[in-house]
Amino acid sequence: MKRIQHYGPPTAEDLARLKIELGFTSPQMADLAGLGKGSQWRKYTGRTEDRVMGMHMHFYMAALLTLSEDELSRVVATMRAQGADVELGPLPAGPPALAEAQATAKLHST
Protein backbone atom coordinates (compact mmCIF):
# COMPACT_ATOMS: atom_id res chain seq x y z
CA MET A 1 0.00 0.00 0.00
CA LYS A 2 1.25 3.48 -0.84
CA ARG A 3 0.76 6.83 0.85
CA ILE A 4 1.67 10.39 0.01
CA GLN A 5 4.88 11.06 1.90
CA HIS A 6 5.28 14.73 1.01
CA TYR A 7 2.83 17.36 -0.22
CA GLY A 8 3.59 20.90 -1.31
CA PRO A 9 0.32 22.69 -2.13
CA PRO A 10 -0.32 24.42 -5.44
CA THR A 11 0.02 28.19 -5.46
CA ALA A 12 -2.93 30.52 -5.89
CA GLU A 13 -1.66 31.10 -9.43
CA ASP A 14 -1.61 27.34 -10.12
CA LEU A 15 -5.23 27.03 -9.01
CA ALA A 16 -6.32 30.08 -11.00
CA ARG A 17 -4.64 28.57 -14.08
CA LEU A 18 -6.46 25.24 -13.51
CA LYS A 19 -9.78 27.11 -13.36
CA ILE A 20 -8.99 28.77 -16.70
CA GLU A 21 -7.83 25.49 -18.28
CA LEU A 22 -11.05 23.76 -17.24
CA GLY A 23 -13.16 26.72 -18.31
CA PHE A 24 -14.99 26.61 -14.98
CA THR A 25 -16.63 29.37 -12.99
CA SER A 26 -15.78 29.86 -9.32
CA PRO A 27 -18.98 28.03 -8.22
CA GLN A 28 -18.04 25.09 -10.50
CA MET A 29 -14.52 24.98 -9.02
CA ALA A 30 -16.01 25.11 -5.53
CA ASP A 31 -18.21 22.13 -6.42
CA LEU A 32 -15.22 20.24 -7.80
CA ALA A 33 -13.21 20.90 -4.63
CA GLY A 34 -16.08 20.01 -2.30
CA LEU A 35 -16.63 23.59 -1.13
CA GLY A 36 -19.95 25.25 -0.47
CA LYS A 37 -19.81 28.20 -2.85
CA GLY A 38 -17.67 30.16 -5.27
CA SER A 39 -16.57 32.71 -2.69
CA GLN A 40 -14.92 29.86 -0.78
CA TRP A 41 -12.98 28.84 -3.92
CA ARG A 42 -11.72 32.41 -4.39
CA LYS A 43 -9.97 32.19 -1.02
CA TYR A 44 -7.63 29.61 -2.56
CA THR A 45 -6.82 31.76 -5.57
CA GLY A 46 -5.84 34.81 -3.51
CA ARG A 47 -8.74 36.99 -4.60
CA THR A 48 -10.22 37.42 -1.13
CA GLU A 49 -7.57 36.01 1.23
CA ASP A 50 -4.68 33.60 1.10
CA ARG A 51 -5.70 30.05 1.90
CA VAL A 52 -3.54 27.03 1.16
CA MET A 53 -5.21 23.98 -0.41
CA GLY A 54 -4.75 20.98 1.86
CA MET A 55 -3.69 17.61 0.56
CA HIS A 56 -7.07 15.96 1.22
CA MET A 57 -9.02 18.52 -0.77
CA HIS A 58 -6.46 18.51 -3.57
CA PHE A 59 -6.48 14.70 -3.71
CA TYR A 60 -10.29 14.67 -3.91
CA MET A 61 -10.32 17.21 -6.74
CA ALA A 62 -7.54 15.43 -8.65
CA ALA A 63 -9.29 12.08 -8.23
CA LEU A 64 -12.54 13.43 -9.68
CA LEU A 65 -10.65 14.82 -12.67
CA THR A 66 -8.48 11.74 -13.19
CA LEU A 67 -10.23 8.51 -12.21
CA SER A 68 -12.50 6.66 -14.61
CA GLU A 69 -16.08 6.04 -13.54
CA ASP A 70 -15.19 2.43 -12.71
CA GLU A 71 -12.22 3.46 -10.59
CA LEU A 72 -14.24 6.11 -8.77
CA SER A 73 -17.01 3.57 -8.18
CA ARG A 74 -14.48 1.23 -6.56
CA VAL A 75 -13.36 4.02 -4.21
CA VAL A 76 -16.99 4.79 -3.34
CA ALA A 77 -17.67 1.09 -2.70
CA THR A 78 -14.76 1.04 -0.23
CA MET A 79 -16.10 4.16 1.47
CA ARG A 80 -19.53 2.54 1.79
CA ALA A 81 -17.98 -0.65 3.16
CA GLN A 82 -16.36 1.54 5.81
CA GLY A 83 -19.75 2.95 6.81
CA ALA A 84 -20.07 6.12 4.73
CA ASP A 85 -23.24 7.17 2.92
CA VAL A 86 -21.98 8.29 -0.51
CA GLU A 87 -23.83 9.20 -3.69
CA LEU A 88 -22.01 9.95 -6.94
CA GLY A 89 -23.14 12.80 -9.18
CA PRO A 90 -21.86 14.43 -12.34
CA LEU A 91 -18.91 16.79 -12.40
CA PRO A 92 -19.85 20.44 -12.86
CA ALA A 93 -20.62 21.11 -16.48
CA GLY A 94 -17.64 22.62 -18.20
CA PRO A 95 -16.79 23.39 -21.79
CA PRO A 96 -16.59 20.67 -24.46
CA ALA A 97 -12.79 20.63 -24.06
CA LEU A 98 -13.20 19.19 -20.56
CA ALA A 99 -15.45 16.38 -21.79
CA GLU A 100 -12.86 15.59 -24.47
CA ALA A 101 -10.04 15.60 -21.90
CA GLN A 102 -12.00 13.27 -19.61
CA ALA A 103 -12.74 10.91 -22.50
CA THR A 104 -9.06 10.88 -23.42
CA ALA A 105 -8.09 10.18 -19.81
CA LYS A 106 -10.51 7.23 -19.73
CA LEU A 107 -8.99 5.82 -22.92
CA HIS A 108 -5.48 6.04 -21.46
CA SER A 109 -6.54 4.46 -18.16
CA THR A 110 -7.86 1.28 -19.80
A tleap script that builds the chain and sets N, CA, C and O, in Angstrom:
source leaprc.protein.ff14SB
mol = sequence {
  NMET LYS ARG ILE GLN HIE TYR GLY PRO PRO
  THR ALA GLU ASP LEU ALA ARG LEU LYS ILE
  GLU LEU GLY PHE THR SER PRO GLN MET ALA
  ASP LEU ALA GLY LEU GLY LYS GLY SER GLN
  TRP ARG LYS TYR THR GLY ARG THR GLU ASP
  ARG VAL MET GLY MET HIE MET HIE PHE TYR
  MET ALA ALA LEU LEU THR LEU SER GLU ASP
  GLU LEU SER ARG VAL VAL ALA THR MET ARG
  ALA GLN GLY ALA ASP VAL GLU LEU GLY PRO
  LEU PRO ALA GLY PRO PRO ALA LEU ALA GLU
  ALA GLN ALA THR ALA LYS LEU HIE SER CTHR
}
set mol.1.N position { 0.850 -1.175 0.000 }
set mol.1.CA position { 0.000 0.000 0.000 }
set mol.1.C position { 0.895 1.238 0.000 }
set mol.1.O position { 1.925 1.269 0.673 }
set mol.2.N position { 0.499 2.238 -0.748 }
set mol.2.CA position { 1.248 3.484 -0.844 }
set mol.2.C position { 0.542 4.601 -0.090 }
set mol.2.O position { -0.659 4.540 0.170 }
set mol.3.N position { 1.316 5.617 0.252 }
set mol.3.CA position { 0.761 6.827 0.849 }
set mol.3.C position { 1.533 8.013 0.309 }
set mol.3.O position { 2.637 7.856 -0.213 }
set mol.4.N position { 0.969 9.177 0.429 }
set mol.4.CA position { 1.667 10.395 0.006 }
set mol.4.C position { 2.604 10.783 1.146 }
set mol.4.O position { 2.161 11.076 2.257 }
set mol.5.N position { 3.878 10.780 0.862 }
set mol.5.CA position { 4.879 11.059 1.897 }
set mol.5.C position { 5.149 12.551 2.048 }
set mol.5.O position { 5.442 13.021 3.147 }
set mol.6.N position { 5.054 13.291 0.960 }
set mol.6.CA position { 5.284 14.734 1.007 }
set mol.6.C position { 4.245 15.421 0.124 }
set mol.6.O position { 3.875 14.906 -0.931 }
set mol.7.N position { 3.784 16.575 0.562 }
set mol.7.CA position { 2.827 17.361 -0.218 }
set mol.7.C position { 3.191 18.831 -0.106 }
set mol.7.O position { 3.266 19.376 0.995 }
set mol.8.N position { 3.415 19.461 -1.230 }
set mol.8.CA position { 3.585 20.903 -1.311 }
set mol.8.C position { 2.395 21.439 -2.083 }
set mol.8.O position { 2.227 21.090 -3.251 }
set mol.9.N position { 1.574 22.263 -1.484 }
set mol.9.CA position { 0.324 22.692 -2.130 }
set mol.9.C position { 0.556 23.545 -3.367 }
set mol.9.O position { 1.591 24.199 -3.493 }
set mol.10.N position { -0.413 23.537 -4.281 }
set mol.10.CA position { -0.322 24.418 -5.442 }
set mol.10.C position { -0.451 25.874 -4.994 }
set mol.10.O position { -1.074 26.167 -3.974 }
set mol.11.N position { 0.137 26.765 -5.758 }
set mol.11.CA position { 0.018 28.192 -5.456 }
set mol.11.C position { -1.350 28.695 -5.895 }
set mol.11.O position { -2.078 28.011 -6.614 }
set mol.12.N position { -1.682 29.884 -5.457 }
set mol.12.CA position { -2.927 30.522 -5.894 }
set mol.12.C position { -2.930 30.665 -7.413 }
set mol.12.O position { -3.968 30.509 -8.058 }
set mol.13.N position { -1.762 30.961 -7.977 }
set mol.13.CA position { -1.658 31.100 -9.431 }
set mol.13.C position { -1.898 29.765 -10.127 }
set mol.13.O position { -2.545 29.720 -11.173 }
set mol.14.N position { -1.381 28.673 -9.551 }
set mol.14.CA position { -1.608 27.339 -10.119 }
set mol.14.C position { -3.099 27.019 -10.162 }
set mol.14.O position { -3.600 26.502 -11.161 }
set mol.15.N position { -3.801 27.326 -9.081 }
set mol.15.CA position { -5.231 27.029 -9.006 }
set mol.15.C position { -6.042 27.928 -9.934 }
set mol.15.O position { -7.025 27.480 -10.526 }
set mol.16.N position { -5.645 29.175 -10.064 }
set mol.16.CA position { -6.320 30.082 -10.999 }
set mol.16.C position { -6.119 29.589 -12.436 }
set mol.16.O position { -7.038 29.654 -13.252 }
set mol.17.N position { -4.917 29.097 -12.740 }
set mol.17.CA position { -4.639 28.571 -14.078 }
set mol.17.C position { -5.484 27.319 -14.344 }
set mol.17.O position { -6.000 27.156 -15.450 }
set mol.18.N position { -5.634 26.434 -13.351 }
set mol.18.CA position { -6.463 25.239 -13.513 }
set mol.18.C position { -7.899 25.637 -13.832 }
set mol.18.O position { -8.530 25.050 -14.711 }
set mol.19.N position { -8.409 26.623 -13.124 }
set mol.19.CA position { -9.778 27.107 -13.364 }
set mol.19.C position { -9.932 27.562 -14.813 }
set mol.19.O position { -10.933 27.255 -15.461 }
set mol.20.N position { -8.950 28.288 -15.316 }
set mol.20.CA position { -8.992 28.768 -16.703 }
set mol.20.C position { -8.909 27.590 -17.669 }
set mol.20.O position { -9.659 27.530 -18.643 }
set mol.21.N position { -7.990 26.647 -17.399 }
set mol.21.CA position { -7.826 25.486 -18.278 }
set mol.21.C position { -9.102 24.659 -18.367 }
set mol.21.O position { -9.445 24.153 -19.436 }
set mol.22.N position { -9.803 24.521 -17.248 }
set mol.22.CA position { -11.045 23.756 -17.235 }
set mol.22.C position { -12.213 24.557 -17.808 }
set mol.22.O position { -13.227 23.986 -18.210 }
set mol.23.N position { -12.066 25.870 -17.842 }
set mol.23.CA position { -13.157 26.719 -18.314 }
set mol.23.C position { -14.293 26.787 -17.312 }
set mol.23.O position { -15.449 26.971 -17.694 }
set mol.24.N position { -13.974 26.640 -16.030 }
set mol.24.CA position { -14.988 26.612 -14.982 }
set mol.24.C position { -15.180 27.995 -14.365 }
set mol.24.O position { -14.285 28.839 -14.402 }
set mol.25.N position { -16.345 28.202 -13.808 }
set mol.25.CA position { -16.632 29.375 -12.989 }
set mol.25.C position { -16.170 29.075 -11.568 }
set mol.25.O position { -15.842 27.932 -11.250 }
set mol.26.N position { -16.143 30.089 -10.720 }
set mol.26.CA position { -15.782 29.858 -9.319 }
set mol.26.C position { -16.750 28.899 -8.622 }
set mol.26.O position { -16.296 28.036 -7.871 }
set mol.27.N position { -18.069 29.015 -8.841 }
set mol.27.CA position { -18.978 28.034 -8.223 }
set mol.27.C position { -18.712 26.601 -8.710 }
set mol.27.O position { -18.835 25.656 -7.931 }
set mol.28.N position { -18.348 26.431 -9.991 }
set mol.28.CA position { -18.036 25.092 -10.495 }
set mol.28.C position { -16.757 24.553 -9.848 }
set mol.28.O position { -16.682 23.371 -9.512 }
set mol.29.N position { -15.761 25.411 -9.676 }
set mol.29.CA position { -14.522 24.977 -9.019 }
set mol.29.C position { -14.794 24.623 -7.560 }
set mol.29.O position { -14.241 23.657 -7.034 }
set mol.30.N position { -15.644 25.408 -6.915 }
set mol.30.CA position { -16.010 25.106 -5.531 }
set mol.30.C position { -16.660 23.731 -5.442 }
set mol.30.O position { -16.357 22.955 -4.536 }
set mol.31.N position { -17.551 23.430 -6.378 }
set mol.31.CA position { -18.209 22.126 -6.416 }
set mol.31.C position { -17.178 21.018 -6.612 }
set mol.31.O position { -17.227 19.991 -5.935 }
set mol.32.N position { -16.255 21.227 -7.527 }
set mol.32.CA position { -15.215 20.239 -7.804 }
set mol.32.C position { -14.334 19.980 -6.584 }
set mol.32.O position { -13.894 18.852 -6.359 }
set mol.33.N position { -14.078 21.024 -5.800 }
set mol.33.CA position { -13.207 20.900 -4.630 }
set mol.33.C position { -13.971 20.508 -3.364 }
set mol.33.O position { -13.368 20.325 -2.306 }
set mol.34.N position { -15.290 20.380 -3.471 }
set mol.34.CA position { -16.084 20.010 -2.299 }
set mol.34.C position { -16.364 21.180 -1.370 }
set mol.34.O position { -16.590 20.992 -0.174 }
set mol.35.N position { -16.350 22.380 -1.916 }
set mol.35.CA position { -16.625 23.587 -1.135 }
set mol.35.C position { -18.076 24.015 -1.324 }
set mol.35.O position { -18.736 23.587 -2.271 }
set mol.36.N position { -18.560 24.842 -0.438 }
set mol.36.CA position { -19.954 25.249 -0.472 }
set mol.36.C position { -20.332 26.228 -1.563 }
set mol.36.O position { -21.411 26.117 -2.145 }
set mol.37.N position { -19.451 27.198 -1.856 }
set mol.37.CA position { -19.815 28.201 -2.852 }
set mol.37.C position { -18.565 28.838 -3.454 }
set mol.37.O position { -17.454 28.666 -2.951 }
set mol.38.N position { -18.771 29.571 -4.530 }
set mol.38.CA position { -17.669 30.163 -5.270 }
set mol.38.C position { -16.795 31.086 -4.453 }
set mol.38.O position { -15.586 31.155 -4.676 }
set mol.39.N position { -17.389 31.800 -3.508 }
set mol.39.CA position { -16.573 32.711 -2.692 }
set mol.39.C position { -15.560 31.933 -1.857 }
set mol.39.O position { -14.491 32.454 -1.537 }
set mol.40.N position { -15.884 30.699 -1.503 }
set mol.40.CA position { -14.922 29.862 -0.777 }
set mol.40.C position { -13.754 29.481 -1.687 }
set mol.40.O position { -12.606 29.465 -1.244 }
set mol.41.N position { -14.040 29.173 -2.962 }
set mol.41.CA position { -12.978 28.842 -3.915 }
set mol.41.C position { -12.013 30.016 -4.076 }
set mol.41.O position { -10.798 29.823 -4.130 }
set mol.42.N position { -12.553 31.223 -4.153 }
set mol.42.CA position { -11.718 32.406 -4.387 }
set mol.42.C position { -10.708 32.625 -3.272 }
set mol.42.O position { -9.700 33.299 -3.484 }
set mol.43.N position { -10.951 32.078 -2.100 }
set mol.43.CA position { -9.969 32.189 -1.017 }
set mol.43.C position { -8.687 31.424 -1.344 }
set mol.43.O position { -7.615 31.759 -0.840 }
set mol.44.N position { -8.798 30.405 -2.183 }
set mol.44.CA position { -7.631 29.608 -2.563 }
set mol.44.C position { -6.871 30.204 -3.743 }
set mol.44.O position { -5.738 29.809 -4.019 }
set mol.45.N position { -7.486 31.146 -4.432 }
set mol.45.CA position { -6.815 31.762 -5.573 }
set mol.45.C position { -6.339 33.176 -5.241 }
set mol.45.O position { -5.931 33.922 -6.131 }
set mol.46.N position { -6.393 33.538 -3.965 }
set mol.46.CA position { -5.840 34.807 -3.513 }
set mol.46.C position { -6.683 36.028 -3.818 }
set mol.46.O position { -6.213 37.154 -3.656 }
set mol.47.N position { -7.912 35.833 -4.255 }
set mol.47.CA position { -8.739 36.991 -4.604 }
set mol.47.C position { -9.396 37.612 -3.382 }
set mol.47.O position { -9.694 38.807 -3.392 }
set mol.48.N position { -9.630 36.836 -2.331 }
set mol.48.CA position { -10.224 37.417 -1.132 }
set mol.48.C position { -9.308 37.271 0.078 }
set mol.48.O position { -9.302 38.147 0.943 }
set mol.49.N position { -8.558 36.221 0.162 }
set mol.49.CA position { -7.574 36.010 1.228 }
set mol.49.C position { -6.692 34.844 0.796 }
set mol.49.O position { -7.044 34.091 -0.111 }
set mol.50.N position { -5.572 34.706 1.439 }
set mol.50.CA position { -4.679 33.600 1.096 }
set mol.50.C position { -5.028 32.371 1.923 }
set mol.50.O position { -4.940 32.390 3.151 }
set mol.51.N position { -5.419 31.319 1.247 }
set mol.51.CA position { -5.703 30.050 1.903 }
set mol.51.C position { -4.986 28.975 1.109 }
set mol.51.O position { -5.064 28.943 -0.119 }
set mol.52.N position { -4.297 28.105 1.804 }
set mol.52.CA position { -3.543 27.026 1.162 }
set mol.52.C position { -4.454 25.814 1.009 }
set mol.52.O position { -5.185 25.457 1.932 }
set mol.53.N position { -4.404 25.177 -0.173 }
set mol.53.CA position { -5.206 23.983 -0.405 }
set mol.53.C position { -4.550 22.786 0.264 }
set mol.53.O position { -3.410 22.443 -0.049 }
set mol.54.N position { -5.256 22.159 1.170 }
set mol.54.CA position { -4.753 20.984 1.858 }
set mol.54.C position { -4.702 19.763 0.949 }
set mol.54.O position { -5.381 19.693 -0.076 }
set mol.55.N position { -3.890 18.818 1.352 }
set mol.55.CA position { -3.693 17.610 0.561 }
set mol.55.C position { -5.001 16.849 0.342 }
set mol.55.O position { -5.241 16.355 -0.760 }
set mol.56.N position { -5.837 16.745 1.349 }
set mol.56.CA position { -7.069 15.960 1.225 }
set mol.56.C position { -8.003 16.554 0.176 }
set mol.56.O position { -8.570 15.831 -0.643 }
set mol.57.N position { -8.160 17.867 0.207 }
set mol.57.CA position { -9.025 18.520 -0.774 }
set mol.57.C position { -8.426 18.406 -2.172 }
set mol.57.O position { -9.142 18.155 -3.141 }
set mol.58.N position { -7.126 18.589 -2.272 }
set mol.58.CA position { -6.463 18.508 -3.573 }
set mol.58.C position { -6.559 17.082 -4.130 }
set mol.58.O position { -6.792 16.897 -5.325 }
set mol.59.N position { -6.383 16.095 -3.281 }
set mol.59.CA position { -6.481 14.699 -3.715 }
set mol.59.C position { -7.890 14.403 -4.228 }
set mol.59.O position { -8.054 13.758 -5.264 }
set mol.60.N position { -8.892 14.870 -3.512 }
set mol.60.CA position { -10.290 14.670 -3.910 }
set mol.60.C position { -10.546 15.284 -5.287 }
set mol.60.O position { -11.124 14.641 -6.164 }
set mol.61.N position { -10.117 16.518 -5.463 }
set mol.61.CA position { -10.325 17.213 -6.735 }
set mol.61.C position { -9.580 16.506 -7.866 }
set mol.61.O position { -10.137 16.312 -8.947 }
set mol.62.N position { -8.330 16.122 -7.627 }
set mol.62.CA position { -7.541 15.434 -8.651 }
set mol.62.C position { -8.151 14.076 -8.987 }
set mol.62.O position { -8.151 13.662 -10.146 }
set mol.63.N position { -8.670 13.387 -7.977 }
set mol.63.CA position { -9.292 12.082 -8.226 }
set mol.63.C position { -10.515 12.223 -9.124 }
set mol.63.O position { -10.701 11.432 -10.050 }
set mol.64.N position { -11.349 13.228 -8.855 }
set mol.64.CA position { -12.539 13.430 -9.681 }
set mol.64.C position { -12.172 13.739 -11.126 }
set mol.64.O position { -12.873 13.329 -12.051 }
set mol.65.N position { -11.075 14.459 -11.316 }
set mol.65.CA position { -10.651 14.820 -12.669 }
set mol.65.C position { -9.907 13.701 -13.382 }
set mol.65.O position { -9.805 13.709 -14.609 }
set mol.66.N position { -9.385 12.734 -12.622 }
set mol.66.CA position { -8.484 11.739 -13.194 }
set mol.66.C position { -9.069 10.337 -13.295 }
set mol.66.O position { -8.892 9.665 -14.311 }
set mol.67.N position { -9.761 9.890 -12.259 }
set mol.67.CA position { -10.234 8.509 -12.210 }
set mol.67.C position { -11.364 8.259 -13.197 }
set mol.67.O position { -12.203 9.127 -13.439 }
set mol.68.N position { -11.372 7.061 -13.760 }
set mol.68.CA position { -12.495 6.658 -14.613 }
set mol.68.C position { -13.712 6.421 -13.718 }
set mol.68.O position { -13.588 6.348 -12.496 }
set mol.69.N position { -14.868 6.305 -14.329 }
set mol.69.CA position { -16.079 6.045 -13.543 }
set mol.69.C position { -15.958 4.734 -12.773 }
set mol.69.O position { -16.392 4.649 -11.624 }
set mol.70.N position { -15.371 3.711 -13.396 }
set mol.70.CA position { -15.193 2.427 -12.712 }
set mol.70.C position { -14.257 2.558 -11.517 }
set mol.70.O position { -14.527 2.007 -10.450 }
set mol.71.N position { -13.168 3.280 -11.693 }
set mol.71.CA position { -12.220 3.464 -10.587 }
set mol.71.C position { -12.855 4.258 -9.454 }
set mol.71.O position { -12.688 3.915 -8.284 }
set mol.72.N position { -13.579 5.311 -9.792 }
set mol.72.CA position { -14.242 6.110 -8.768 }
set mol.72.C position { -15.313 5.286 -8.054 }
set mol.72.O position { -15.498 5.424 -6.845 }
set mol.73.N position { -16.006 4.445 -8.786 }
set mol.73.CA position { -17.013 3.570 -8.176 }
set mol.73.C position { -16.383 2.597 -7.183 }
set mol.73.O position { -16.983 2.282 -6.155 }
set mol.74.N position { -15.189 2.124 -7.485 }
set mol.74.CA position { -14.477 1.233 -6.556 }
set mol.74.C position { -14.123 1.970 -5.267 }
set mol.74.O position { -14.245 1.412 -4.176 }
set mol.75.N position { -13.685 3.220 -5.391 }
set mol.75.CA position { -13.363 4.021 -4.207 }
set mol.75.C position { -14.622 4.232 -3.371 }
set mol.75.O position { -14.595 4.093 -2.148 }
set mol.76.N position { -15.723 4.568 -4.038 }
set mol.76.CA position { -16.990 4.791 -3.336 }
set mol.76.C position { -17.460 3.502 -2.656 }
set mol.76.O position { -17.972 3.544 -1.537 }
set mol.77.N position { -17.292 2.372 -3.316 }
set mol.77.CA position { -17.668 1.088 -2.703 }
set mol.77.C position { -16.866 0.844 -1.424 }
set mol.77.O position { -17.407 0.344 -0.438 }
set mol.78.N position { -15.596 1.190 -1.438 }
set mol.78.CA position { -14.764 1.041 -0.234 }
set mol.78.C position { -15.254 1.982 0.858 }
set mol.78.O position { -15.333 1.598 2.024 }
set mol.79.N position { -15.581 3.203 0.483 }
set mol.79.CA position { -16.098 4.161 1.470 }
set mol.79.C position { -17.390 3.652 2.095 }
set mol.79.O position { -17.589 3.770 3.304 }
set mol.80.N position { -18.262 3.089 1.275 }
set mol.80.CA position { -19.529 2.538 1.792 }
set mol.80.C position { -19.274 1.357 2.703 }
set mol.80.O position { -19.925 1.216 3.738 }
set mol.81.N position { -18.327 0.503 2.326 }
set mol.81.CA position { -17.985 -0.651 3.160 }
set mol.81.C position { -17.446 -0.208 4.518 }
set mol.81.O position { -17.534 -0.944 5.501 }
set mol.82.N position { -16.890 0.993 4.560 }
set mol.82.CA position { -16.361 1.542 5.813 }
set mol.82.C position { -17.395 2.363 6.561 }
set mol.82.O position { -17.075 3.021 7.551 }
set mol.83.N position { -18.648 2.326 6.084 }
set mol.83.CA position { -19.748 2.945 6.810 }
set mol.83.C position { -20.231 4.282 6.299 }
set mol.83.O position { -21.152 4.853 6.883 }
set mol.84.N position { -19.651 4.809 5.233 }
set mol.84.CA position { -20.067 6.117 4.727 }
set mol.84.C position { -21.313 5.996 3.853 }
set mol.84.O position { -21.552 4.961 3.230 }
set mol.85.N position { -22.089 7.053 3.819 }
set mol.85.CA position { -23.237 7.171 2.923 }
set mol.85.C position { -22.794 8.093 1.796 }
set mol.85.O position { -22.673 9.301 1.996 }
set mol.86.N position { -22.552 7.535 0.613 }
set mol.86.CA position { -21.981 8.285 -0.507 }
set mol.86.C position { -22.856 8.119 -1.734 }
set mol.86.O position { -23.305 7.016 -2.047 }
set mol.87.N position { -23.093 9.229 -2.430 }
set mol.87.CA position { -23.830 9.197 -3.686 }
set mol.87.C position { -23.014 9.956 -4.729 }
set mol.87.O position { -22.631 11.105 -4.512 }
set mol.88.N position { -22.753 9.307 -5.861 }
set mol.88.CA position { -22.012 9.953 -6.936 }
set mol.88.C position { -22.944 10.818 -7.773 }
set mol.88.O position { -24.116 10.491 -7.960 }
set mol.89.N position { -22.409 11.923 -8.273 }
set mol.89.CA position { -23.139 12.798 -9.177 }
set mol.89.C position { -22.195 13.259 -10.266 }
set mol.89.O position { -21.000 12.965 -10.215 }
set mol.90.N position { -22.704 13.967 -11.237 }
set mol.90.CA position { -21.857 14.426 -12.342 }
set mol.90.C position { -20.918 15.545 -11.904 }
set mol.90.O position { -21.205 16.289 -10.965 }
set mol.91.N position { -19.795 15.646 -12.602 }
set mol.91.CA position { -18.910 16.788 -12.400 }
set mol.91.C position { -19.640 18.039 -12.849 }
set mol.91.O position { -20.580 17.953 -13.639 }
set mol.92.N position { -19.225 19.205 -12.360 }
set mol.92.CA position { -19.847 20.437 -12.856 }
set mol.92.C position { -19.680 20.522 -14.364 }
set mol.92.O position { -18.643 20.142 -14.906 }
set mol.93.N position { -20.684 21.011 -15.020 }
set mol.93.CA position { -20.625 21.113 -16.481 }
set mol.93.C position { -19.585 22.143 -16.876 }
set mol.93.O position { -19.636 23.295 -16.445 }
set mol.94.N position { -18.659 21.723 -17.686 }
set mol.94.CA position { -17.638 22.623 -18.204 }
set mol.94.C position { -17.744 22.680 -19.712 }
set mol.94.O position { -18.705 22.178 -20.296 }
set mol.95.N position { -16.767 23.285 -20.335 }
set mol.95.CA position { -16.788 23.395 -21.790 }
set mol.95.C position { -16.545 22.043 -22.450 }
set mol.95.O position { -16.114 21.104 -21.780 }
set mol.96.N position { -16.811 21.925 -23.744 }
set mol.96.CA position { -16.588 20.668 -24.464 }
set mol.96.C position { -15.157 20.158 -24.326 }
set mol.96.O position { -14.935 18.947 -24.342 }
set mol.97.N position { -14.185 21.053 -24.190 }
set mol.97.CA position { -12.787 20.631 -24.061 }
set mol.97.C position { -12.598 19.739 -22.833 }
set mol.97.O position { -11.796 18.806 -22.867 }
set mol.98.N position { -13.324 20.016 -21.756 }
set mol.98.CA position { -13.205 19.192 -20.556 }
set mol.98.C position { -13.739 17.790 -20.823 }
set mol.98.O position { -13.114 16.803 -20.434 }
set mol.99.N position { -14.881 17.695 -21.478 }
set mol.99.CA position { -15.445 16.383 -21.793 }
set mol.99.C position { -14.479 15.593 -22.664 }
set mol.99.O position { -14.312 14.388 -22.474 }
set mol.100.N position { -13.844 16.264 -23.613 }
set mol.100.CA position { -12.862 15.585 -24.469 }
set mol.100.C position { -11.661 15.127 -23.649 }
set mol.100.O position { -11.162 14.021 -23.853 }
set mol.101.N position { -11.195 15.960 -22.730 }
set mol.101.CA position { -10.044 15.598 -21.897 }
set mol.101.C position { -10.381 14.410 -21.007 }
set mol.101.O position { -9.551 13.521 -20.816 }
set mol.102.N position { -11.594 14.389 -20.462 }
set mol.102.CA position { -12.001 13.267 -19.612 }
set mol.102.C position { -12.122 11.984 -20.424 }
set mol.102.O position { -11.747 10.913 -19.947 }
set mol.103.N position { -12.636 12.079 -21.635 }
set mol.103.CA position { -12.742 10.905 -22.497 }
set mol.103.C position { -11.365 10.374 -22.853 }
set mol.103.O position { -11.153 9.162 -22.883 }
set mol.104.N position { -10.436 11.266 -23.121 }
set mol.104.CA position { -9.062 10.875 -23.424 }
set mol.104.C position { -8.427 10.205 -22.221 }
set mol.104.O position { -7.741 9.193 -22.366 }
set mol.105.N position { -8.649 10.761 -21.027 }
set mol.105.CA position { -8.089 10.176 -19.812 }
set mol.105.C position { -8.626 8.761 -19.591 }
set mol.105.O position { -7.895 7.869 -19.162 }
set mol.106.N position { -9.918 8.569 -19.891 }
set mol.106.CA position { -10.505 7.233 -19.728 }
set mol.106.C position { -9.876 6.251 -20.714 }
set mol.106.O position { -9.634 5.096 -20.364 }
set mol.107.N position { -9.612 6.690 -21.926 }
set mol.107.CA position { -8.985 5.818 -22.915 }
set mol.107.C position { -7.587 5.391 -22.476 }
set mol.107.O position { -7.188 4.242 -22.662 }
set mol.108.N position { -6.848 6.337 -21.888 }
set mol.108.CA position { -5.481 6.036 -21.462 }
set mol.108.C position { -5.436 5.202 -20.174 }
set mol.108.O position { -4.423 4.570 -19.875 }
set mol.109.N position { -6.536 5.205 -19.418 }
set mol.109.CA position { -6.539 4.456 -18.161 }
set mol.109.C position { -6.956 3.007 -18.366 }
set mol.109.O position { -6.853 2.201 -17.441 }
set mol.110.N position { -7.423 2.663 -19.555 }
set mol.110.CA position { -7.858 1.282 -19.796 }
set mol.110.C position { -6.814 0.499 -20.555 }
set mol.110.O position { -7.015 -0.681 -20.844 }
savepdb mol mol.pdb
quit
